[in-house]
């Protein structure tokens, strides 16, 4: 089953991952996520997080309230592209947490969300 996502074509495959996002770096990381994705994507929308639309999919990075993690999710017509978009978002958040904090801030929280 396909769904139409604003700014992209059909989305047949979606994937997501929980990524550590400590409170101490949350606002700085999310601002930099927005600015970085605005340079890479066709369009960026901010709501409870940041959603970037690409010609072949979308990527959302959304901090979870009350938790030191964010949800990184993506959709695309192909599983490979959806996975690549989630990897891009995961790497972006991880690198920014390291830039604004320390490796200790990442902890052992890396996990995939089923």
Backbone as a ProteinNet text record, in pm:
[ID]
protein_1_A
[PRIMARY]
XXXXXXXXXXXXXXXXXXXXXXXXXXXXXXXXXXXXXXXXXXXXXXXXXXXXXXXXXXXXXXXXXXXXXXXXXXXXXXXXXXXXXXXXXXXXXXXXXXXXXXXXXXXXXXXXXX
[TERTIARY]
83.9	0	88.2	54.3	130.2	52	123.6	60	132.6	58.7	120.2	163.1	286.7	342.8	365.5	318.2	331.6	476.4	499.1	632.8	709.3	653.5	719.8	618.1	665.4	577.4	527.9	483.6	434.2	541.5	498.6	588.5	551.5	629.8	604	680.8	789.7	875.4	907.2	889	927	1013.5	1096.9	1181.7	1206.2	1243.8	1272.9	1372.2	1428.1	1528.7	1521.6	1544.8	1557.6	1705	1733	1869.9	1885.7	1993.3	2014.3	2018.2	1947.1	1947.7	1933.7	2045.6	2042.8	1977.5	1909.7	1844.3	1941.3	2065.4	2163.7	2196.9	2182	2216.9	2095.7	1978.5	1856.9	1829.4	1822.4	1786.1	1894.1	2020.3	2129.4	2130.8	2114.3	2114.6	1998	1878.8	1761.7	1769.3	1824.6	1842.3	1940.2	2048.8	2146.8	2091.1	2009.9	1942.7	1857.8	1779.3	1693.2	1775.4	1880.6	1963.3	2034.1	2084.7	2154.8	2059.6	1944.7	1850.4	1789	1778.3	1726.4	1818.4	1947.2	2042	2037	1993.5	1996.2	1863.4	1754.1	1621.7	1553.9	1448.6	1365.3	1284.8	1238.9	1157.9	1172.4	1165.3	1172.9	1054.1	990	876.1	907.8	881.2	901.2	766.7	755	636.6	686.8	667.3	724.8	868.1	913.7	1048.3	1077.9	1159.2	1195.4	1168.8	1093.4	1071.2	1129.3	1216	1280.4	1225.3	1182.9	1128.4	1231	1252.7	1343.7	1262	1314.7	1238.7	1200	1278.5	1254.5	1227.9	1177.9	1145.3	1142.7	1124.6	1120.8	1195.6	1240.4	1314.1	1259.4	1220.4	1172.3	1260.9	1300.4	1376	1293.8	1245.2	1153.4	1195.4	1229.5	1263.3	1140.9	1161.5	1053.1	1045.5	928.3	907.9	934.9	1010.9	1039.4	1142	1202.8	1303.4	1426.7	1541.5	1666.9	1697.2	1595.1	1608.9	1524.5	1554.4	1468.1	1434.7	1323.2	1279.6	1327.7	1401.4	1445.4	1370	1283.7	1205.6	1212.1	1190.3	1199.1	1108.6	1069.6	990	1033.1	1017.4	1057.7	992.7	989.2	937.3	1021.2	1148.5	1233.2	1285.2	1300	1353.7	1496.5	1573.8	1713.3	1722.2	1638.2	1642.2	1590	1485.1	1433.7	1541.9	1612.5	1721.8	1833.5	1867.5	1972.6	1933.8	1808.2	1763.2	1769.4	1729.6	1739.3	1885.5	1972	2114.8	2166.9	2123.4	2165.1	2120.9	1995.9	1945.2	2014.4	2040.5	2109.1	2250.3	2321.3	2457.6	2458.8	2364.7	2356.5	2336.3	2237.9	2211.5	2331.6	2388.2	2503.5	2620.3	2651.5	2763.4	2738.4	2615.2	2583.3	2584.9	2537.7	2546.3	2692.4	2778.2	2921.4	2979.9	2935	2987.4	2946.3	2824.1	2773.6	2789.9	2824.2	2836.3	2961.8	2943.2	3056.9	3010.1	3103.6	3070.6	2990.9	3012.8	2937.6	2789	2754.6	2614.8	2541.8	2615.5	2552.4	2515.4	2590.4	2559.8	2541.2	2460.5	2430.1	2287.3	2237.7	2098	2070.3	2171.3	2147	2060.7	1947.9	1860.2	1769.9	1723	1627.2	1487.4	1396.2	1257.8	1183.6	1116.2	1045.3	922.2
-117.8	0	123.8	220.4	345	457.8	550.8	672.2	789	895.9	1013.4	1106.4	1144.9	1236.8	1368.8	1476.4	1608	1636.3	1667.4	1703	1586.5	1466.2	1349	1265.3	1162.1	1066.3	964.5	848.3	744.7	698.6	663.9	612.3	467.6	375.5	233.3	176.2	238.8	185.9	294.6	261.8	354.3	280.4	355.2	297.7	405.6	364.5	462.4	406.3	499	464.7	566.2	520.6	609.6	645.2	773.7	823	908.3	889.9	970.2	1120	1197	1342.8	1401	1421.2	1472.2	1609.8	1633.4	1762.8	1879.8	1860.2	1968.6	2017.7	1931.3	1969.4	1978.6	1947.8	1936.5	2058.9	2175.8	2294.7	2328	2318	2346.6	2246.3	2118.8	2014.9	2033.8	2056.8	2068.8	2192.7	2301.6	2420	2390.9	2324.1	2289.9	2185.6	2092	1995.4	2070.4	2165.4	2243	2315.5	2381.9	2458.2	2366.9	2254.5	2161.3	2101.1	2053.3	1990.8	2092.4	2216.9	2320.8	2339.1	2312.4	2322.5	2199.5	2085.9	1960.1	1924.2	1963.7	1917.9	2017.1	1967.9	2053	2149.2	2097.7	2176.9	2121.8	2210.1	2170.6	2231.5	2149.4	2193.4	2165.9	2265.1	2248.7	2237.4	2138.7	2125	2082.9	1959.9	1910.8	1865.5	1873.9	1836.5	1900.4	1835.8	1886.1	1775.6	1808.1	1714.1	1775.4	1698.3	1741	1656.5	1724.1	1655.1	1656.5	1539.3	1520.7	1470.8	1479.9	1430.6	1282.5	1205.5	1062	1013.9	1101.4	1059	1173.6	1138.6	1236.6	1182.5	1275.7	1245	1333.5	1272.9	1348.2	1319	1425.8	1415.1	1488.2	1412	1467.1	1426.3	1524.2	1493	1438.1	1339.7	1282.7	1353.7	1399.2	1471.2	1380.2	1429.6	1356.7	1246.1	1233.5	1130.6	1194.4	1136.7	1188.9	1123.6	1112.8	1055.3	1133.6	1112.5	1164.2	1049.3	1063.9	966.1	1014.2	930.7	959.6	862.3	914.5	828.3	881.2	789.6	826.5	736.9	789.4	712.2	739.9	637.6	648	534.4	544.4	432.3	305	317	198.9	188	64.3	39.7	91.1	79.7	123.7	273.7	351.5	497.1	536.4	470.4	500.6	474.1	363.7	331.1	434.5	475	575.7	707.9	746.7	871.6	862.4	749.5	732.3	733.8	671.9	675.5	819.1	896.8	1037.3	1113.7	1096.4	1164.2	1119.9	989.4	935.4	991.9	991.5	1044.3	1193	1266.4	1410.5	1438.2	1372.5	1394.7	1352.5	1234.4	1186.5	1284.2	1331.2	1423.7	1555.9	1602.9	1729.2	1714.1	1601	1577.4	1578.5	1514.8	1515.3	1655.8	1735.1	1871.4	1962	1944.3	2031	1972	1844.2	1776.7	1692.7	1563.8	1471.7	1331.3	1241.6	1102.5	1039.3	1084.7	1031.6	1060.8	1170.3	1205.7	1103.3	1027.5	929	802.1	769.7	653.9	526.7	438	310	310.3	425.7	436.1	404.7	372.9	345.6	221	236.1	120.3	145.6	37.6	46.2	35.8	111.7	106.3	12.4	-84.8	-182.4	-121.8
0	0	0	-83	-92.7	-29.4	26.9	75.1	11.6	-13.6	-72.3	39.7	37.6	136.3	65.6	124.5	63.6	25.8	-100.2	-145.2	-204.6	-197.2	-254	-328	-391.3	-455.6	-354.9	-403	-312.4	-214.2	-94.1	7.9	33.2	-18.9	-0.4	117.5	155.3	260.1	361.9	489.3	596	696.4	764.4	869.5	974	1093.6	1199.1	1297.7	1374.9	1474.5	1588.3	1709.9	1825	1839.8	1856.4	1863.2	1989.1	2065.3	2185.4	2153.7	2235.3	2223.9	2364.2	2431	2568.5	2577.3	2687.7	2709.2	2697.3	2743.7	2743.3	2602.2	2503	2366	2274	2323	2241.2	2153.8	2210.4	2130.8	2028	2066.8	1972.8	1858.1	1891	1788.2	1691.9	1743.8	1656.3	1566.9	1617.1	1532.3	1419.3	1450.2	1346.9	1250.1	1298.7	1210.4	1108.9	1157	1067.7	962.3	1003.4	908.5	808.6	855.5	766.9	664.4	710.5	617.9	521.2	563.2	472.6	351.8	369.5	257.4	167.1	220.9	146.6	81	140.2	97.5	3.7	-60.6	-145.3	-58.4	57.8	148.8	289.2	389.6	529.9	603	685.1	764.7	910.6	996.1	1139.7	1208.4	1294.8	1377.6	1514.7	1553.9	1679.3	1658.3	1536.6	1497.6	1363.7	1284.2	1152.1	1051.2	946.5	836.5	710.7	646.6	522.7	408.3	302.6	185.8	72.9	16.5	-95.8	-214.3	-335.8	-451.2	-439.4	-363.4	-354.6	-212.6	-125.3	9.9	109.2	234.7	342.6	463.7	548.4	671	782	893.7	1009.1	1128.9	1197.9	1323	1428.2	1527.8	1626.6	1767	1852.2	1991.6	2064.4	2149	2227.5	2361.9	2396.7	2521.8	2641.2	2736.1	2858.2	2844	2726.6	2704.6	2642	2664.5	2609.4	2474.7	2391	2257.3	2158.4	2031.4	1926.1	1832.4	1765	1666.5	1530.4	1461.3	1325.1	1235.5	1149.5	1061	919.1	824.3	683.7	601.5	486.3	393.4	251.3	166.4	27.3	-50.2	-181.3	-260.1	-245.4	-206.9	-191.8	-48.3	-3.5	130.4	142.8	35.9	39.2	63.6	-4.2	13.4	150.9	199.2	333.2	437.5	422.7	514.8	505.3	383.1	365.4	429.6	420	482.2	634.3	690.7	836.7	880.2	802.4	834.6	830.4	732.7	722.6	847.4	886.9	1005.7	1132.7	1145	1261.8	1273.2	1162.9	1161.5	1193.2	1136.4	1161.6	1309.9	1370.9	1513.9	1597.2	1570.2	1647.2	1640.3	1519.4	1502.6	1574	1571.4	1639	1790.5	1841.5	1986.3	2029.2	1950.5	1981.5	1972.6	1875.7	1859.2	1974.5	2023.7	2130.1	2269.3	2278.3	2407.2	2410.5	2443.2	2448.7	2413.6	2394.4	2363.7	2477.5	2600.8	2714.6	2700.3	2628.8	2609.3	2523.2	2442	2354.8	2431.3	2533.6	2617	2537.7	2591.6	2527.4	2474.2	2434.3	2395	2248.8	2167.6	2025.3	2014.4	1947.6	1927.9	1806.6	1747.3	1638.8	1697	1640.2	1682.3	1588.8	1643.4	1558.9	1497.1
[MASK]
++++++++++++++++++++++++++++++++++++++++++++++++++++++++++++++++++++++++++++++++++++++++++++++++++++++++++++++++++

